[in-house]
Amino acid sequence: MRDAEILVGYDASTDASVAVDWALEEARHSGQPVRLAYVFEWLTVAGWVGPGVAPGVWPDETARRQVEDLVRRAAADAAAAHPRLTVTGEVYDGPPALVLQERSAEAGMLVLGSRGHGGFGGLLVGSTAVSVAAHAHCPVVVVRDGAGSAPVDASAGPVAVGVDGSQPSLVALGFAAERAAQRQVPLRVLHAWTPGPGGAAGVPDERAAVDQALEPWRRTFPDLDVTVDLIPTGPAAMLIEVSRDARLVVVGSRGRGGLAGMLLGSVSQQLIQHADCPVAVVRER
């Protein structure tokens, strides 16, 4: 779904604004349209509170109109700043995580801030971001305020991707290669593996497996600068460390160690909680 829109979860919070900036930068490279999605949720009979909106009893048409105006202005401002892009905004009804998961089926990518207006100060990543990353039908990029908010240029850090040979990680590799090629930045591949009885003797086989996975992407993007690092242990810790200098870290939704019933693996969860740059969680549709 290369031409499908980039959907951005938007609630006028600081994190959401950073997510919009990231999505606009992605669209500048890909040419995809961008849609800001504000999910209007009723919470309790005591009332509803939204950004810039006084508490009211749901349904409150005045509050809804205020939200619609807020989203319309945000989309208009983004479009004015990026006149070559198509930017729209829409208000949806329902629980945010569920609505965004449903809308992701038609999106090319879903971009979220790590916490919205409902987040607590000590919670690094909000429940909506974690839930959507686990269940969305398209790649999900989680952007935290202060992570990846600096101006993006061709001299910035690499796109890093974790690969362990599982199918989700190979899909993530393709996603990462495309982003690196678009931005003309290096691709750094970190391959996690468990040494066997022979220890370092298995390194050539592991590197050969990575080279085989990279072959179609080297052909597609012959000018892409690729480096490969083999990681015998602790892939999450290594990827978090790499995120300090990367512009984007990409992982599959689950690796080899994932359980069948676990939609989001431990490495993915740790990254979206602790990475210093935006994190893309990728799975097959």
Secondary structure as a PSIPRED ss2 file (coil, helix, strand):
# PSIPRED VFORMAT (PSIPRED V4.0)

   1 M C   1.000  0.000  0.000
   2 R C   1.000  0.000  0.000
   3 D C   1.000  0.000  0.000
   4 A C   1.000  0.000  0.000
   5 E C   1.000  0.000  0.000
   6 I E   0.000  0.000  1.000
   7 L E   0.000  0.000  1.000
   8 V E   0.000  0.000  1.000
   9 G E   0.000  0.000  1.000
  10 Y C   1.000  0.000  0.000
  11 D C   1.000  0.000  0.000
  12 A C   1.000  0.000  0.000
  13 S C   1.000  0.000  0.000
  14 T H   0.000  1.000  0.000
  15 D H   0.000  1.000  0.000
  16 A H   0.000  1.000  0.000
  17 S H   0.000  1.000  0.000
  18 V H   0.000  1.000  0.000
  19 A H   0.000  1.000  0.000
  20 V H   0.000  1.000  0.000
  21 D H   0.000  1.000  0.000
  22 W H   0.000  1.000  0.000
  23 A H   0.000  1.000  0.000
  24 L H   0.000  1.000  0.000
  25 E H   0.000  1.000  0.000
  26 E H   0.000  1.000  0.000
  27 A H   0.000  1.000  0.000
  28 R H   0.000  1.000  0.000
  29 H H   0.000  1.000  0.000
  30 S H   0.000  1.000  0.000
  31 G C   1.000  0.000  0.000
  32 Q C   1.000  0.000  0.000
  33 P C   1.000  0.000  0.000
  34 V E   0.000  0.000  1.000
  35 R E   0.000  0.000  1.000
  36 L E   0.000  0.000  1.000
  37 A E   0.000  0.000  1.000
  38 Y E   0.000  0.000  1.000
  39 V E   0.000  0.000  1.000
  40 F E   0.000  0.000  1.000
  41 E C   1.000  0.000  0.000
  42 W C   1.000  0.000  0.000
  43 L C   1.000  0.000  0.000
  44 T E   0.000  0.000  1.000
  45 V C   1.000  0.000  0.000
  46 A C   1.000  0.000  0.000
  47 G E   0.000  0.000  1.000
  48 W E   0.000  0.000  1.000
  49 V E   0.000  0.000  1.000
  50 G E   0.000  0.000  1.000
  51 P C   1.000  0.000  0.000
  52 G C   1.000  0.000  0.000
  53 V E   0.000  0.000  1.000
  54 A E   0.000  0.000  1.000
  55 P E   0.000  0.000  1.000
  56 G E   0.000  0.000  1.000
  57 V C   1.000  0.000  0.000
  58 W C   1.000  0.000  0.000
  59 P C   1.000  0.000  0.000
  60 D C   1.000  0.000  0.000
  61 E H   0.000  1.000  0.000
  62 T H   0.000  1.000  0.000
  63 A H   0.000  1.000  0.000
  64 R H   0.000  1.000  0.000
  65 R H   0.000  1.000  0.000
  66 Q H   0.000  1.000  0.000
  67 V H   0.000  1.000  0.000
  68 E H   0.000  1.000  0.000
  69 D H   0.000  1.000  0.000
  70 L H   0.000  1.000  0.000
  71 V H   0.000  1.000  0.000
  72 R H   0.000  1.000  0.000
  73 R H   0.000  1.000  0.000
  74 A H   0.000  1.000  0.000
  75 A H   0.000  1.000  0.000
  76 A H   0.000  1.000  0.000
  77 D H   0.000  1.000  0.000
  78 A H   0.000  1.000  0.000
  79 A H   0.000  1.000  0.000
  80 A H   0.000  1.000  0.000
  81 A H   0.000  1.000  0.000
  82 H C   1.000  0.000  0.000
  83 P C   1.000  0.000  0.000
  84 R C   1.000  0.000  0.000
  85 L C   1.000  0.000  0.000
  86 T C   1.000  0.000  0.000
  87 V E   0.000  0.000  1.000
  88 T E   0.000  0.000  1.000
  89 G E   0.000  0.000  1.000
  90 E E   0.000  0.000  1.000
  91 V E   0.000  0.000  1.000
  92 Y E   0.000  0.000  1.000
  93 D E   0.000  0.000  1.000
  94 G C   1.000  0.000  0.000
  95 P C   1.000  0.000  0.000
  96 P H   0.000  1.000  0.000
  97 A H   0.000  1.000  0.000
  98 L H   0.000  1.000  0.000
  99 V H   0.000  1.000  0.000
 100 L H   0.000  1.000  0.000
 101 Q H   0.000  1.000  0.000
 102 E H   0.000  1.000  0.000
 103 R H   0.000  1.000  0.000
 104 S H   0.000  1.000  0.000
 105 A H   0.000  1.000  0.000
 106 E H   0.000  1.000  0.000
 107 A C   1.000  0.000  0.000
 108 G C   1.000  0.000  0.000
 109 M E   0.000  0.000  1.000
 110 L E   0.000  0.000  1.000
 111 V E   0.000  0.000  1.000
 112 L E   0.000  0.000  1.000
 113 G E   0.000  0.000  1.000
 114 S C   1.000  0.000  0.000
 115 R C   1.000  0.000  0.000
 116 G C   1.000  0.000  0.000
 117 H C   1.000  0.000  0.000
 118 G C   1.000  0.000  0.000
 119 G C   1.000  0.000  0.000
 120 F C   1.000  0.000  0.000
 121 G C   1.000  0.000  0.000
 122 G C   1.000  0.000  0.000
 123 L C   1.000  0.000  0.000
 124 L C   1.000  0.000  0.000
 125 V C   1.000  0.000  0.000
 126 G C   1.000  0.000  0.000
 127 S H   0.000  1.000  0.000
 128 T H   0.000  1.000  0.000
 129 A H   0.000  1.000  0.000
 130 V H   0.000  1.000  0.000
 131 S H   0.000  1.000  0.000
 132 V H   0.000  1.000  0.000
 133 A H   0.000  1.000  0.000
 134 A H   0.000  1.000  0.000
 135 H H   0.000  1.000  0.000
 136 A C   1.000  0.000  0.000
 137 H C   1.000  0.000  0.000
 138 C C   1.000  0.000  0.000
 139 P C   1.000  0.000  0.000
 140 V E   0.000  0.000  1.000
 141 V E   0.000  0.000  1.000
 142 V E   0.000  0.000  1.000
 143 V E   0.000  0.000  1.000
 144 R C   1.000  0.000  0.000
 145 D C   1.000  0.000  0.000
 146 G C   1.000  0.000  0.000
 147 A C   1.000  0.000  0.000
 148 G C   1.000  0.000  0.000
 149 S C   1.000  0.000  0.000
 150 A C   1.000  0.000  0.000
 151 P C   1.000  0.000  0.000
 152 V C   1.000  0.000  0.000
 153 D C   1.000  0.000  0.000
 154 A C   1.000  0.000  0.000
 155 S C   1.000  0.000  0.000
 156 A C   1.000  0.000  0.000
 157 G C   1.000  0.000  0.000
 158 P C   1.000  0.000  0.000
 159 V E   0.000  0.000  1.000
 160 A E   0.000  0.000  1.000
 161 V E   0.000  0.000  1.000
 162 G E   0.000  0.000  1.000
 163 V E   0.000  0.000  1.000
 164 D C   1.000  0.000  0.000
 165 G C   1.000  0.000  0.000
 166 S C   1.000  0.000  0.000
 167 Q H   0.000  1.000  0.000
 168 P H   0.000  1.000  0.000
 169 S H   0.000  1.000  0.000
 170 L H   0.000  1.000  0.000
 171 V H   0.000  1.000  0.000
 172 A H   0.000  1.000  0.000
 173 L H   0.000  1.000  0.000
 174 G H   0.000  1.000  0.000
 175 F H   0.000  1.000  0.000
 176 A H   0.000  1.000  0.000
 177 A H   0.000  1.000  0.000
 178 E H   0.000  1.000  0.000
 179 R H   0.000  1.000  0.000
 180 A H   0.000  1.000  0.000
 181 A H   0.000  1.000  0.000
 182 Q H   0.000  1.000  0.000
 183 R H   0.000  1.000  0.000
 184 Q C   1.000  0.000  0.000
 185 V C   1.000  0.000  0.000
 186 P C   1.000  0.000  0.000
 187 L E   0.000  0.000  1.000
 188 R E   0.000  0.000  1.000
 189 V E   0.000  0.000  1.000
 190 L E   0.000  0.000  1.000
 191 H E   0.000  0.000  1.000
 192 A E   0.000  0.000  1.000
 193 W C   1.000  0.000  0.000
 194 T C   1.000  0.000  0.000
 195 P C   1.000  0.000  0.000
 196 G C   1.000  0.000  0.000
 197 P C   1.000  0.000  0.000
 198 G C   1.000  0.000  0.000
 199 G H   0.000  1.000  0.000
 200 A H   0.000  1.000  0.000
 201 A H   0.000  1.000  0.000
 202 G H   0.000  1.000  0.000
 203 V H   0.000  1.000  0.000
 204 P H   0.000  1.000  0.000
 205 D H   0.000  1.000  0.000
 206 E H   0.000  1.000  0.000
 207 R H   0.000  1.000  0.000
 208 A H   0.000  1.000  0.000
 209 A H   0.000  1.000  0.000
 210 V H   0.000  1.000  0.000
 211 D H   0.000  1.000  0.000
 212 Q H   0.000  1.000  0.000
 213 A H   0.000  1.000  0.000
 214 L H   0.000  1.000  0.000
 215 E H   0.000  1.000  0.000
 216 P H   0.000  1.000  0.000
 217 W H   0.000  1.000  0.000
 218 R H   0.000  1.000  0.000
 219 R H   0.000  1.000  0.000
 220 T H   0.000  1.000  0.000
 221 F C   1.000  0.000  0.000
 222 P C   1.000  0.000  0.000
 223 D C   1.000  0.000  0.000
 224 L C   1.000  0.000  0.000
 225 D C   1.000  0.000  0.000
 226 V E   0.000  0.000  1.000
 227 T E   0.000  0.000  1.000
 228 V E   0.000  0.000  1.000
 229 D E   0.000  0.000  1.000
 230 L E   0.000  0.000  1.000
 231 I E   0.000  0.000  1.000
 232 P C   1.000  0.000  0.000
 233 T C   1.000  0.000  0.000
 234 G C   1.000  0.000  0.000
 235 P H   0.000  1.000  0.000
 236 A H   0.000  1.000  0.000
 237 A H   0.000  1.000  0.000
 238 M H   0.000  1.000  0.000
 239 L H   0.000  1.000  0.000
 240 I H   0.000  1.000  0.000
 241 E H   0.000  1.000  0.000
 242 V H   0.000  1.000  0.000
 243 S C   1.000  0.000  0.000
 244 R C   1.000  0.000  0.000
 245 D C   1.000  0.000  0.000
 246 A C   1.000  0.000  0.000
 247 R C   1.000  0.000  0.000
 248 L E   0.000  0.000  1.000
 249 V E   0.000  0.000  1.000
 250 V E   0.000  0.000  1.000
 251 V E   0.000  0.000  1.000
 252 G E   0.000  0.000  1.000
 253 S C   1.000  0.000  0.000
 254 R C   1.000  0.000  0.000
 255 G C   1.000  0.000  0.000
 256 R C   1.000  0.000  0.000
 257 G C   1.000  0.000  0.000
 258 G C   1.000  0.000  0.000
 259 L C   1.000  0.000  0.000
 260 A C   1.000  0.000  0.000
 261 G C   1.000  0.000  0.000
 262 M C   1.000  0.000  0.000
 263 L C   1.000  0.000  0.000
 264 L C   1.000  0.000  0.000
 265 G C   1.000  0.000  0.000
 266 S H   0.000  1.000  0.000
 267 V H   0.000  1.000  0.000
 268 S H   0.000  1.000  0.000
 269 Q H   0.000  1.000  0.000
 270 Q H   0.000  1.000  0.000
 271 L H   0.000  1.000  0.000
 272 I H   0.000  1.000  0.000
 273 Q H   0.000  1.000  0.000
 274 H H   0.000  1.000  0.000
 275 A C   1.000  0.000  0.000
 276 D C   1.000  0.000  0.000
 277 C C   1.000  0.000  0.000
 278 P C   1.000  0.000  0.000
 279 V E   0.000  0.000  1.000
 280 A E   0.000  0.000  1.000
 281 V E   0.000  0.000  1.000
 282 V E   0.000  0.000  1.000
 283 R C   1.000  0.000  0.000
 284 E C   1.000  0.000  0.000
 285 R C   1.000  0.000  0.000
